[in-house]
Amino acid sequence: MNNADYLMSSLDEYFEILDRENQKRSQIIAKSLVKYLQKSKETNKFEALQMAK
């Protein structure tokens, strides 16, 4: 019985760690996506200004 309890707690800890890792990755991806979109927006403004000339 003790082995089963230990196994369950370590599995729970494992999945908690996985969840935390996934959250970190999601935040990093979201931040880089925001930066990319902002840069592409700026480029489009720049291109629009060039075309207007």
HELIX and SHEET records of a PDB file:
HELIX    1   1 ASN A    2  ALA A   52  1                                  51    
END                                                                             
